[in-house]
Amino acid sequence: MIVGTDSQTRQTVFAASNPRL
């Protein structure tokens, strides 16, 4: 369910991958 094209989805995935942010 990961598109990677939507800015919101990409930001969510990035935040999930980098919880220290």
Short mmCIF file of the C-alpha atoms (twelve columns), coordinates in Angstrom:
data_MODEL
# 
_entry.id   MODEL 
# 
loop_
_atom_site.group_PDB 
_atom_site.id 
_atom_site.type_symbol 
_atom_site.label_atom_id 
_atom_site.label_alt_id 
_atom_site.label_comp_id 
_atom_site.label_asym_id 
_atom_site.label_seq_id 
_atom_site.Cartn_x 
_atom_site.Cartn_y 
_atom_site.Cartn_z 
_atom_site.pdbx_PDB_model_num 
ATOM 1  C CA . MET A 1  0.000  0.000  0.000  1 
ATOM 2  C CA . ILE A 2  3.023  2.261  -0.452 1 
ATOM 3  C CA . VAL A 3  2.774  4.467  -3.513 1 
ATOM 4  C CA . GLY A 4  5.771  6.725  -2.964 1 
ATOM 5  C CA . THR A 5  4.396  9.315  -5.356 1 
ATOM 6  C CA . ASP A 6  2.091  11.214 -3.024 1 
ATOM 7  C CA . SER A 7  3.910  13.771 -0.897 1 
ATOM 8  C CA . GLN A 8  1.781  12.904 2.126  1 
ATOM 9  C CA . THR A 9  2.351  9.165  1.759  1 
ATOM 10 C CA . ARG A 10 6.061  9.686  1.209  1 
ATOM 11 C CA . GLN A 11 6.275  11.899 4.290  1 
ATOM 12 C CA . THR A 12 4.406  9.313  6.368  1 
ATOM 13 C CA . VAL A 13 6.695  6.518  5.205  1 
ATOM 14 C CA . PHE A 14 9.731  8.692  5.847  1 
ATOM 15 C CA . ALA A 15 8.545  9.513  9.364  1 
ATOM 16 C CA . ALA A 16 7.856  5.838  10.024 1 
ATOM 17 C CA . SER A 17 11.305 4.929  8.761  1 
ATOM 18 C CA . ASN A 18 12.880 7.717  10.817 1 
ATOM 19 C CA . PRO A 19 10.966 7.942  14.113 1 
ATOM 20 C CA . ARG A 20 13.865 9.870  15.650 1 
ATOM 21 C CA . LEU A 21 12.895 12.931 13.615 1 
# 
